[in-house]
Amino acid sequence: MYSAETRDRHLTQFIQELQNNVNVEGVVQLGSGVNGYQDIYSDIDLMVASSLHVSSTDVKEELATYFSTLDHIIVKEKKFSSDIFLLIVILKNGLEFNVSIVPLEKLTVRSPLWRVILDKDDRVLAKMTKEDELFQNQETPYRFHIDPSFEFFYLSHALEKELKRNNFIYALNMLEELRSLTLLVQTLKEEKKAHQFKAYHTLQSLFVQSYLDTFPHTIDITSIRASREKIQILFLQSMQDHPQFLKDDTLLYSFTL
């Protein structure tokens, strides 16, 4: 496992590498690292802006080449559009880089956790500041266009049907979907960053305790149904006075099938 000093050293080396790269306009740090990292296990999350009139594909290839020179386990590329990429890099010491490569004009803000750490012509900060204003002025920054009450009812219905078929694998899959939906509803209720949110242990302690109690103790119909009922109670509690979702009382009678 790496130390905080090792992580800082790798970040410094990476920024120095980009400082001399004419194809890179700047770098934005994202996530917990903005405020000093959550803990020793935190990743380095970055957004690299390619310069104007420069192909972000070329920048992505240059960064992949750089990371391949490090003592790594894997350098994995993901492509989100013709000019937006993500490099996931895991070093042998366990340190993980998540580096988005984005054209300068397409930089976006999805969380208040960002800071510019490299800006050659002040264009990155200007763009991020503009995008941050748009983000902050959204009525609900982390909006999900779903109907939780219906989704819960539908998943619960599917779960019960598979229990009647003795199809425990599919029933357990539906149970996990119910649990994930409840987790999303609570995360948004507490106004956490739902996008790529992982710090579930920071949710309200009573919710965390109740959520962990929703896992079945054995794999049988009785235990799975009992878990479904616990999730139902927790879901309804999370939906109570929710700032984003309206609880559909017309479906409540159908939750217990």
SEMI-204349 format. One record per residue (C-alpha): z, y, x; residue number from 0. Coordinates in nm, 4 decimals, padded with zeros to 6 digits, m for minus. Layout:
N
pz = Z py = Y px = X tilum = NUM
...
This chain:
257
pz = 00.0000 py = 00.0000 px = 00.0000 tilum = 0
pz = m00.0789 py = 00.3515 px = 00.1146 tilum = 1
pz = 00.1661 py = 00.6364 px = 00.1644 tilum = 2
pz = 00.1470 py = 00.9877 px = 00.0225 tilum = 3
pz = 00.0501 py = 01.1054 px = 00.3714 tilum = 4
pz = m00.2360 py = 00.8545 px = 00.3843 tilum = 5
pz = m00.3639 py = 00.9677 px = 00.0467 tilum = 6
pz = m00.3515 py = 01.3336 px = 00.1519 tilum = 7
pz = m00.5312 py = 01.2498 px = 00.4758 tilum = 8
pz = m00.8141 py = 01.0725 px = 00.2936 tilum = 9
pz = m00.8523 py = 01.3636 px = 00.0523 tilum = 10
pz = m00.8585 py = 01.6167 px = 00.3368 tilum = 11
pz = m01.1206 py = 01.4153 px = 00.5255 tilum = 12
pz = m01.3366 py = 01.3890 px = 00.2143 tilum = 13
pz = m01.3229 py = 01.7627 px = 00.1479 tilum = 14
pz = m01.4086 py = 01.8358 px = 00.5095 tilum = 15
pz = m01.7090 py = 01.6074 px = 00.4766 tilum = 16
pz = m01.8308 py = 01.7969 px = 00.1711 tilum = 17
pz = m01.7616 py = 02.1361 px = 00.3263 tilum = 18
pz = m02.0536 py = 02.0715 px = 00.5584 tilum = 19
pz = m02.2815 py = 01.9264 px = 00.2913 tilum = 20
pz = m02.5325 py = 02.1891 px = 00.1759 tilum = 21
pz = m02.6086 py = 01.9854 px = m00.1365 tilum = 22
pz = m02.2520 py = 02.0234 px = m00.2655 tilum = 23
pz = m02.1418 py = 02.3443 px = m00.4363 tilum = 24
pz = m01.7757 py = 02.2540 px = m00.4736 tilum = 25
pz = m01.5074 py = 02.0077 px = m00.5810 tilum = 26
pz = m01.2601 py = 02.0043 px = m00.8693 tilum = 27
pz = m00.9496 py = 01.7872 px = m00.8591 tilum = 28
pz = m00.8455 py = 01.6290 px = m01.1876 tilum = 29
pz = m00.5467 py = 01.4401 px = m01.3249 tilum = 30
pz = m00.1932 py = 01.4134 px = m01.1966 tilum = 31
pz = m00.2924 py = 01.5145 px = m00.8439 tilum = 32
pz = m00.3285 py = 01.8701 px = m00.9691 tilum = 33
pz = 00.0498 py = 01.8906 px = m01.0062 tilum = 34
pz = 00.1399 py = 01.6788 px = m00.7056 tilum = 35
pz = 00.0573 py = 01.3264 px = m00.8345 tilum = 36
pz = 00.2621 py = 01.1226 px = m01.0757 tilum = 37
pz = 00.3723 py = 00.8705 px = m00.8118 tilum = 38
pz = 00.2617 py = 00.6745 px = m00.5045 tilum = 39
pz = 00.0219 py = 00.4685 px = m00.7172 tilum = 40
pz = m00.1792 py = 00.7655 px = m00.8438 tilum = 41
pz = m00.5536 py = 00.7762 px = m00.7795 tilum = 42
pz = m00.7584 py = 01.0610 px = m00.6385 tilum = 43
pz = m00.9704 py = 01.1935 px = m00.9269 tilum = 44
pz = m01.2412 py = 01.4422 px = m00.8362 tilum = 45
pz = m01.5468 py = 01.6095 px = m00.9852 tilum = 46
pz = m01.8122 py = 01.7028 px = m00.7300 tilum = 47
pz = m02.0604 py = 01.9735 px = m00.8319 tilum = 48
pz = m02.4061 py = 01.9468 px = m00.6841 tilum = 49
pz = m02.5675 py = 02.2735 px = m00.5798 tilum = 50
pz = m02.8265 py = 02.4473 px = m00.7954 tilum = 51
pz = m03.1749 py = 02.2977 px = m00.7632 tilum = 52
pz = m03.0306 py = 01.9912 px = m00.5872 tilum = 53
pz = m03.0552 py = 01.6404 px = m00.7287 tilum = 54
pz = m02.7145 py = 01.5001 px = m00.8168 tilum = 55
pz = m02.8687 py = 01.1596 px = m00.7479 tilum = 56
pz = m02.9079 py = 01.2583 px = m00.3828 tilum = 57
pz = m02.5469 py = 01.3786 px = m00.3691 tilum = 58
pz = m02.4292 py = 01.0528 px = m00.5240 tilum = 59
pz = m02.6150 py = 00.8534 px = m00.2583 tilum = 60
pz = m02.4641 py = 01.0660 px = 00.0192 tilum = 61
pz = m02.1127 py = 01.0164 px = m00.1153 tilum = 62
pz = m02.1657 py = 00.6424 px = m00.1569 tilum = 63
pz = m02.2756 py = 00.6268 px = 00.2066 tilum = 64
pz = m01.9631 py = 00.8155 px = 00.3150 tilum = 65
pz = m01.7280 py = 00.5859 px = 00.1242 tilum = 66
pz = m01.9059 py = 00.2787 px = 00.2580 tilum = 67
pz = m01.7978 py = 00.3821 px = 00.6078 tilum = 68
pz = m01.4321 py = 00.3609 px = 00.5067 tilum = 69
pz = m01.2256 py = 00.0434 px = 00.5058 tilum = 70
pz = m01.3106 py = m00.0369 px = 00.1462 tilum = 71
pz = m01.3133 py = m00.3292 px = m00.0951 tilum = 72
pz = m01.5753 py = m00.1910 px = m00.3294 tilum = 73
pz = m01.7876 py = 00.1157 px = m00.3967 tilum = 74
pz = m01.9064 py = 00.0885 px = m00.7578 tilum = 75
pz = m02.1516 py = 00.3272 px = m00.9193 tilum = 76
pz = m02.1637 py = 00.4089 px = m01.2914 tilum = 77
pz = m02.4381 py = 00.6187 px = m01.4486 tilum = 78
pz = m02.3645 py = 00.8240 px = m01.7609 tilum = 79
pz = m02.6931 py = 01.0145 px = m01.7818 tilum = 80
pz = m02.9914 py = 01.0931 px = m01.5656 tilum = 81
pz = m02.7870 py = 01.3349 px = m01.3544 tilum = 82
pz = m02.4182 py = 01.2477 px = m01.4098 tilum = 83
pz = m02.2594 py = 00.9668 px = m01.2082 tilum = 84
pz = m01.9216 py = 00.8171 px = m01.1270 tilum = 85
pz = m01.8242 py = 00.6456 px = m00.8035 tilum = 86
pz = m01.5225 py = 00.4158 px = m00.8202 tilum = 87
pz = m01.3966 py = 00.3409 px = m00.4709 tilum = 88
pz = m01.1078 py = 00.1097 px = m00.3880 tilum = 89
pz = m00.9912 py = 00.0964 px = m00.0288 tilum = 90
pz = m00.8258 py = m00.2074 px = 00.1265 tilum = 91
pz = m00.4910 py = m00.0258 px = 00.1322 tilum = 92
pz = m00.5099 py = 00.0047 px = m00.2486 tilum = 93
pz = m00.6040 py = 00.3731 px = m00.2696 tilum = 94
pz = m00.8570 py = 00.4462 px = m00.5434 tilum = 95
pz = m01.1072 py = 00.7308 px = m00.5640 tilum = 96
pz = m01.2733 py = 00.8205 px = m00.8950 tilum = 97
pz = m01.5437 py = 01.0717 px = m00.8113 tilum = 98
pz = m01.7760 py = 01.2186 px = m01.0731 tilum = 99
pz = m02.0977 py = 01.3769 px = m00.9511 tilum = 100
pz = m02.2198 py = 01.6494 px = m01.1854 tilum = 101
pz = m02.4730 py = 01.9332 px = m01.1599 tilum = 102
pz = m02.2991 py = 02.2707 px = m01.1314 tilum = 103
pz = m02.4332 py = 02.3858 px = m01.4670 tilum = 104
pz = m02.2919 py = 02.0768 px = m01.6428 tilum = 105
pz = m01.9307 py = 02.1022 px = m01.5265 tilum = 106
pz = m01.6933 py = 02.0567 px = m01.8210 tilum = 107
pz = m01.3195 py = 02.0745 px = m01.8922 tilum = 108
pz = m01.1555 py = 01.7917 px = m02.0867 tilum = 109
pz = m00.7970 py = 01.8540 px = m01.9851 tilum = 110
pz = m00.5813 py = 02.1402 px = m01.8578 tilum = 111
pz = m00.5142 py = 01.9292 px = m01.5469 tilum = 112
pz = m00.7743 py = 02.0655 px = m01.3065 tilum = 113
pz = m00.7932 py = 02.2855 px = m00.9994 tilum = 114
pz = m01.0797 py = 02.3889 px = m00.7747 tilum = 115
pz = m01.0233 py = 02.2676 px = m00.4183 tilum = 116
pz = m01.3643 py = 02.3542 px = m00.2727 tilum = 117
pz = m01.5837 py = 02.6419 px = m00.3872 tilum = 118
pz = m01.8484 py = 02.7719 px = m00.1513 tilum = 119
pz = m01.9805 py = 03.0631 px = m00.3591 tilum = 120
pz = m01.7140 py = 03.1047 px = m00.6318 tilum = 121
pz = m01.9551 py = 02.9513 px = m00.8828 tilum = 122
pz = m01.7434 py = 02.6436 px = m00.9476 tilum = 123
pz = m01.4336 py = 02.8417 px = m01.0419 tilum = 124
pz = m01.6385 py = 03.0726 px = m01.2635 tilum = 125
pz = m01.7936 py = 02.7790 px = m01.4468 tilum = 126
pz = m01.4639 py = 02.5917 px = m01.4826 tilum = 127
pz = m01.2847 py = 02.9028 px = m01.6065 tilum = 128
pz = m01.5486 py = 02.9539 px = m01.8744 tilum = 129
pz = m01.5307 py = 02.5892 px = m01.9801 tilum = 130
pz = m01.1506 py = 02.5992 px = m01.9813 tilum = 131
pz = m01.1555 py = 02.8906 px = m02.2254 tilum = 132
pz = m01.3775 py = 02.6887 px = m02.4581 tilum = 133
pz = m01.1473 py = 02.3886 px = m02.4238 tilum = 134
pz = m00.8300 py = 02.5870 px = m02.4882 tilum = 135
pz = m00.9817 py = 02.7569 px = m02.7928 tilum = 136
pz = m01.0599 py = 02.4288 px = m02.9665 tilum = 137
pz = m00.8513 py = 02.3782 px = m03.2784 tilum = 138
pz = m00.7794 py = 02.0208 px = m03.1682 tilum = 139
pz = m00.8836 py = 01.9601 px = m02.8047 tilum = 140
pz = m00.8467 py = 01.5811 px = m02.8226 tilum = 141
pz = m01.0270 py = 01.5174 px = m03.1491 tilum = 142
pz = m01.1286 py = 01.1684 px = m03.2528 tilum = 143
pz = m01.3552 py = 01.1381 px = m03.5550 tilum = 144
pz = m01.1972 py = 00.8325 px = m03.7130 tilum = 145
pz = m01.0114 py = 00.7517 px = m04.0339 tilum = 146
pz = m00.6990 py = 00.5735 px = m03.9032 tilum = 147
pz = m00.5751 py = 00.4617 px = m04.2461 tilum = 148
pz = m00.9018 py = 00.2907 px = m04.3276 tilum = 149
pz = m00.9356 py = 00.1417 px = m03.9783 tilum = 150
pz = m00.5841 py = 00.0003 px = m03.9997 tilum = 151
pz = m00.6511 py = m00.1463 px = m04.3439 tilum = 152
pz = m00.9823 py = m00.2999 px = m04.2332 tilum = 153
pz = m00.8371 py = m00.4543 px = m03.9147 tilum = 154
pz = m00.5357 py = m00.5855 px = m04.1046 tilum = 155
pz = m00.7661 py = m00.7421 px = m04.3624 tilum = 156
pz = m00.9727 py = m00.9085 px = m04.0883 tilum = 157
pz = m00.6584 py = m01.0368 px = m03.9179 tilum = 158
pz = m00.5271 py = m01.2016 px = m04.2356 tilum = 159
pz = m00.8611 py = m01.3640 px = m04.3043 tilum = 160
pz = m00.8707 py = m01.5204 px = m03.9592 tilum = 161
pz = m00.5125 py = m01.6450 px = m03.9954 tilum = 162
pz = m00.6193 py = m01.8298 px = m04.3107 tilum = 163
pz = m00.8919 py = m01.9909 px = m04.1010 tilum = 164
pz = m00.6379 py = m02.0807 px = m03.8299 tilum = 165
pz = m00.8530 py = m01.8770 px = m03.5905 tilum = 166
pz = m00.5670 py = m01.7533 px = m03.3744 tilum = 167
pz = m00.7849 py = m01.6112 px = m03.0965 tilum = 168
pz = m00.9675 py = m01.3716 px = m03.3265 tilum = 169
pz = m00.6468 py = m01.2917 px = m03.5172 tilum = 170
pz = m00.4747 py = m01.1966 px = m03.1917 tilum = 171
pz = m00.7724 py = m00.9797 px = m03.1043 tilum = 172
pz = m00.7328 py = m00.7936 px = m03.4342 tilum = 173
pz = m00.3589 py = m00.7639 px = m03.3691 tilum = 174
pz = m00.4342 py = m00.5918 px = m03.0400 tilum = 175
pz = m00.6807 py = m00.3595 px = m03.2149 tilum = 176
pz = m00.4058 py = m00.2604 px = m03.4600 tilum = 177
pz = m00.1729 py = m00.1965 px = m03.1691 tilum = 178
pz = m00.4346 py = 00.0141 px = m02.9863 tilum = 179
pz = m00.5038 py = 00.2207 px = m03.2974 tilum = 180
pz = m00.1321 py = 00.2892 px = m03.3435 tilum = 181
pz = m00.1040 py = 00.3866 px = m02.9778 tilum = 182
pz = m00.3926 py = 00.6328 px = m03.0114 tilum = 183
pz = m00.2425 py = 00.7910 px = m03.3239 tilum = 184
pz = 00.0935 py = 00.8414 px = m03.1524 tilum = 185
pz = m00.0658 py = 00.9748 px = m02.8338 tilum = 186
pz = m00.2532 py = 01.2402 px = m03.0307 tilum = 187
pz = 00.0568 py = 01.3196 px = m03.2363 tilum = 188
pz = 00.2457 py = 01.4004 px = m02.9172 tilum = 189
pz = m00.0515 py = 01.6101 px = m02.8011 tilum = 190
pz = m00.1038 py = 01.4014 px = m02.4919 tilum = 191
pz = m00.4363 py = 01.3843 px = m02.3164 tilum = 192
pz = m00.5899 py = 01.0946 px = m02.5095 tilum = 193
pz = m00.8989 py = 01.0885 px = m02.2875 tilum = 194
pz = m00.8247 py = 00.8278 px = m02.0187 tilum = 195
pz = m00.4523 py = 00.8588 px = m02.0958 tilum = 196
pz = m00.2443 py = 00.5957 px = m01.9153 tilum = 197
pz = 00.1082 py = 00.7378 px = m01.8914 tilum = 198
pz = 00.2247 py = 00.5628 px = m02.2074 tilum = 199
pz = 00.5771 py = 00.5371 px = m02.0713 tilum = 200
pz = 00.6051 py = 00.9143 px = m02.1226 tilum = 201
pz = 00.5694 py = 00.8811 px = m02.5008 tilum = 202
pz = 00.8806 py = 00.9123 px = m02.7168 tilum = 203
pz = 01.1263 py = 00.6460 px = m02.6062 tilum = 204
pz = 01.1911 py = 00.5159 px = m02.9583 tilum = 205
pz = 00.8175 py = 00.4678 px = m03.0131 tilum = 206
pz = 00.7796 py = 00.2866 px = m02.6794 tilum = 207
pz = 01.0680 py = 00.0538 px = m02.7614 tilum = 208
pz = 00.9314 py = m00.0220 px = m03.1078 tilum = 209
pz = 00.5770 py = m00.0672 px = m02.9755 tilum = 210
pz = 00.6863 py = m00.3245 px = m02.7172 tilum = 211
pz = 00.8649 py = m00.5135 px = m02.9951 tilum = 212
pz = 00.5354 py = m00.5627 px = m03.1819 tilum = 213
pz = 00.4130 py = m00.8388 px = m02.9497 tilum = 214
pz = 00.4388 py = m01.1861 px = m03.1070 tilum = 215
pz = 00.6993 py = m01.4193 px = m02.9616 tilum = 216
pz = 00.4963 py = m01.7320 px = m03.0345 tilum = 217
pz = 00.1378 py = m01.8066 px = m03.1365 tilum = 218
pz = 00.1649 py = m01.9147 px = m03.4975 tilum = 219
pz = 00.0918 py = m01.7662 px = m03.8384 tilum = 220
pz = 00.4487 py = m01.6575 px = m03.9090 tilum = 221
pz = 00.4957 py = m01.4817 px = m03.5751 tilum = 222
pz = 00.1579 py = m01.3058 px = m03.5885 tilum = 223
pz = 00.2211 py = m01.1832 px = m03.9413 tilum = 224
pz = 00.5644 py = m01.0574 px = m03.8405 tilum = 225
pz = 00.4051 py = m00.8648 px = m03.5528 tilum = 226
pz = 00.1457 py = m00.7193 px = m03.7895 tilum = 227
pz = 00.4238 py = m00.5969 px = m04.0188 tilum = 228
pz = 00.6060 py = m00.4313 px = m03.7283 tilum = 229
pz = 00.2857 py = m00.2567 px = m03.6205 tilum = 230
pz = 00.2288 py = m00.1451 px = m03.9795 tilum = 231
pz = 00.5721 py = 00.0192 px = m03.9931 tilum = 232
pz = 00.5152 py = 00.1885 px = m03.6581 tilum = 233
pz = 00.1670 py = 00.3024 px = m03.7591 tilum = 234
pz = 00.2944 py = 00.4626 px = m04.0780 tilum = 235
pz = 00.5700 py = 00.6375 px = m03.8834 tilum = 236
pz = 00.3130 py = 00.7730 px = m03.6383 tilum = 237
pz = 00.0918 py = 00.8926 px = m03.9230 tilum = 238
pz = 00.3795 py = 01.0772 px = m04.0887 tilum = 239
pz = 00.3218 py = 01.4558 px = m04.0592 tilum = 240
pz = 00.0404 py = 01.3986 px = m03.8139 tilum = 241
pz = m00.1221 py = 01.7247 px = m03.6948 tilum = 242
pz = m00.4713 py = 01.5733 px = m03.6882 tilum = 243
pz = m00.4943 py = 01.2834 px = m03.9322 tilum = 244
pz = m00.4144 py = 01.2676 px = m04.3021 tilum = 245
pz = m00.2378 py = 00.9537 px = m04.4193 tilum = 246
pz = m00.4394 py = 00.7883 px = m04.6971 tilum = 247
pz = m00.1718 py = 00.6785 px = m04.9431 tilum = 248
pz = m00.4333 py = 00.5035 px = m05.1582 tilum = 249
pz = m00.4593 py = 00.2355 px = m04.8902 tilum = 250
pz = m00.0895 py = 00.1824 px = m04.8318 tilum = 251
pz = m00.0560 py = m00.0832 px = m05.0981 tilum = 252
pz = m00.3278 py = m00.2854 px = m04.9276 tilum = 253
pz = m00.1597 py = m00.3015 px = m04.5871 tilum = 254
pz = 00.0576 py = m00.5947 px = m04.6909 tilum = 255
pz = m00.1994 py = m00.8581 px = m04.7762 tilum = 256
